[in-house]
Amino acid sequence: MTVIVRPLSPELPGDAAGFAAVRRAAVPAMLATPESVAFDRAHAHPDSGYRQLIAEVDGEIIGTAQVGLAYDSPEPGQGYANVYVHPDRLGAGAGTLLLRTAEEYLAGEGTTTVYAWVMDGPANLAFAARRGYRASRSAHFLRLDLAHGTLPLRQEPPAGVELVSGSVFADDARPLFDLDAETVADEPSDIAAEFTDYAHWLAETWHHPLVSQELTTVALVDGRPAAFSLARTDGVGRYASGMTGTARAHRGKGLAKLAKNDSLHRARAAGCTEAFTGNDAGNEPMLAINKWFGYEICGTEVRHVRDLG
């Protein structure tokens, strides 16, 4: 049995489908479809150096890697390599070969520091440690049973606050871009990010095939976006919160909770049966909000870093 690693080929329809299938099997809380895989490749920022790698055995895709440069960070020389292998095909050497290929590519692009998410399990953590990676912060995946669980009742927003669907901004999403940029800047992360390219945000985020503008909820204060909960769906009953955040001037008022609750009710009414979200393990306020909704931790990833020699 020989493992081969190669770039995903857009000319081979089975590549995107196989890539998505591995991602769903390895991390069920992360939505992936063949369309979203193809979209991510086609709309990657030209400065990101984005690559999708696949590991295959006898034509069967058993592992994947997403590799790229942190082009939107003010600190140069940073990159990432996120490797996932199908749970049924562990031990074949796919992870080792994918990571080696990714690191060689990043080194050639001038990367000096590589970040990687690693599932929190003894074998996965040992794999990363043997290859020189150091553990840093953790993040949780959370799941909510929309089909059988009980959502908190919708609450009337306070005076001056209006909840609207994200589709209100279908023609002009600049106000949402500004709000997203502000919340991302304050999100816990090893790599600082700055959103400055509205056109790219439109293409990569707002028009992403997994994003549902209709199920997204925005809280308006005096007609301006103050908080939002971005909705993502895979078309087969799974919903995920892409980002939930509040503008600095309006934090502490419960607007993010209002927006997320409204979006979850929209999702359940639309036929979604499972809801997923993710939280940095140290983000206690957001973890408390998700616990209030009924989310339960269903997995944990640990951020790792390695300095390339």
N, C-alpha and C positions, 0 to 999 in steps of 0.2 A: 504494500500500500504506500503510494507516494503522494505526498501533499504538495500541491503547486499553489503558489501565491501569484496573483496577477491583478492589474487594475480592472475594475468593473467596466464592461464594455456596453455602451448604449446601443450598439448594433445587435446585441444578443438579449432579447426580451426576458429570457430566463434568468439573467444576471440580477436585474432589479427585483424580480419576484423572490429569488433565492436569498438575496441580501435581506429583504424585509422579513422573510420567514425566520432567518437566523436571529434577527434582532427581536422579533416577537417571542421566540422560544427562550432566548437568553435573558431578556428583560421584559416581561409581559407588561409592565407599567409604562413602557415607552412605545407610543404608537408608531407604527411603520406600515406603509403600503408600497407596492411597486411604484405607484405614481409619486409618492412623497420622496422615495429614494431617487428617482429620475429627476425630480424637480430640484432637490438639494444639489445635485451635481450640475445641472444646467444653469442654475441661478446663483452659484457660489460667487462671492466677490472676487474680482480678478486679482486682488492682492492677497487673497486667503491661501493660495496654493492648495486648495482643497482636493483631496484624493479619497476615493473609495476603493479599498482593496478587498479581494475575496480570496479565501483559501478553499481549494476544492480537491476532492479525491475521486478519480474516475468520473469526472463531470458533475459530481454532487457538491454543492456549495455547503461547507460545514463551518465556516468562520468568516468574520468580516472585520474591517478596521476603517474607522473614519480618522483621517489625518489632515492636519492643516496648520497654518500659522496664525498667531494671535495678532492679526493685522490691525485690529481696532484698539489695541492696547498702546498706551503711551510709552511703554518699556519694550524696546526691540529685543529680538532673539528668543522669543517664546513661541512654543508650539504645543500641539497636543496629538495624542495617539490613543484612541479608544478602541480596544480590541474585545470582540465578543465571539465565543465559540458555542456552537449548538450544544446544549447539555448532554445530548446522546452521543456526541463525538469528541468528548474530552479525552486527552491522553494520546492523541494521534500526532501531536507536534504542530498543529495548526496555529495555536497561540504564539508559540516561540517564533515561527517563521513570519507570521504577520507583524509581530512587534519588531523583529530585526529589520524587515523590509521598510517599515514605517520610520524607524530611527535613522536608517541610512538615507532615506529620502529627505527627512527633516534636516539632518546634518548638512546635506548638499545644498539646502536652501538657507543655510546660515543660522539655523536654530542652535541655541546653546542650552536651553532649558526645556524639558519635555514634561508635560502634565498628562496624567492618565487617570480615568476613573476605573476602579477595580471593585467588583462585587465583594461584599464583606463575608468572606468564608475562609476557613483555614487554608484550603488549597490555593485559592485565588491570591490571598495575601502573601503566601509563601512564594508563589510564582513571581509576584512583583518584587519581593525582597531579594530573591536570587538574582534578579536582573538589575539590581542597583537602585531600585525605586524606594523612596522614603514616604511613609504615610503622613498625611496632613489632616485636613478636616474631613468630616463625614456628611453625607446627605441621605435622607430617607425617602423612599417611595411609599406612598399611602394610597389605599383603596377604599372606595365607598360603594356599597351595594345599592345602586339606584333602583333596581327592580323590586327589592324586598325591604330595603331600609326605610327609615322615616326621616325625611328632611325637616329641618326647622321651618315653621310657618313663615311665609313671606311677611315682612314687616313694612309698615308704612314709613317711607323716608321722612326725615325731619324737614321742617320748613326750609324752603330754598334749595332742596335737593330733589333731583329727578333721576329716575333710573330709565335708561333707554337701551335699545339693542345697538350693538356695534354697527349694524347695517345703516344706521343714521349717517355714519361717516364713510359710506361706500364711495362717494365721489370725492371727498376731501378728508383724508385721514391725518393731515398734518397735526391737528391738536392731539391726537392719540400718539403720534410719533414723539411729540415733545414730552408727553406724560411718561411714555415708556422709557425714553432716554433718561429722564430724571430718576425713575425708580430703579432702572438697571444700574445706574451710577452708585446707588446706595446698597445694592444687593451684595451679601457676603460672597467673596470670590478670591481665588488665588491670583487671578489675572484681572487687573482693572480694565474696564471697557468703556469706551466713549462712543455714543451713537451720534454721528454727524451727517450721515448720508441718507437723506430722506428717500431718494429714488430707490436706493438699494433696499432700505427697510420695507418699502412698499412691495417690491418684488419678492424679497426673501421671507418676509414675515406676514404682512397683511394679505397678500395674495397667495400664500402657501396653500397647497391642496388640502392640508389637514386642518387649516384654520376655518372656523365657522363664524363669519361675521354676524349671522343672525343669532347665534347662541351666546355670543360675547355680550357682556353687560357693562355699560359705562355709567358711572354716577356723575351727574352734572351738578355743579354749584354755580348758581347765577349764569347758567347756560354754558359753562366751560367744564371740560373733563377734569374731575378731581380724583377719581379712582376708577379702576377697571379690573375686569377679570376676563382674560383672553381665553376663548374656548377652542379646543381642537377635537376633532372627531375622525374616526377611521371608516365611517360608513357602515360598520357592522355592529353598532351598539356600544362602542367604547368611546368615552369622553375623557379629555384631560385638560387640566388648567395649564395653559401655556405660560401665563404670567398673571399674577394678581398684585396690584400695587396702588399706592396712594401718593399724591403730590405732597411734598414736604409741608406745605402750608395747611394741609387738611388732615394730617395724621392725628390719631388718637380720638377720632370721632366715629369710628365704626363703619366708615364708608366702604372699606375693602370687604368687610363681612357682608354688608348689604348687597354689594355687587356680585360677590361669589354666590350667595344664596339665590339671588335672582337668576344667575346663569345656570345653576344646578337645576332649578325648577324648569327652566326653558329646556334643558337637556333631557330631563325625564319626560316632559310632555312630548318631546320629539322622538321618543322611543329608545333613548340611550339606557343601557342596563348596568353599566359599570362606569365609575368615575375614578380617575387617577390624578394624583398631583405629586409634587416633590418639594421637599423643604431641606434647607441646610440644617444640620442637627443642632446648630446653635441659635437658630432663628426661633426663639421661644414664643414670641407673639403670634407668628403665623402657625406654629405647631398647635398652639392653644386654640386658634380659630378653627383649624381643621379637626381637632378633637371635638370641638363643639358641634361640628357638622356630622360627626360620626365616622370620620376617616380612621382607618387603622393602618399601622405600619405593615407593609407587605414585603419590604426589602430595604437594604442599605448598601450604598456605595461609598468607598473611601477614596478620596482624592490622593494621588501619589505624584511625586515629582522626582526627576532625575536630571542631573547635569551631564550633558554630553561632553566627553573628553575630546 
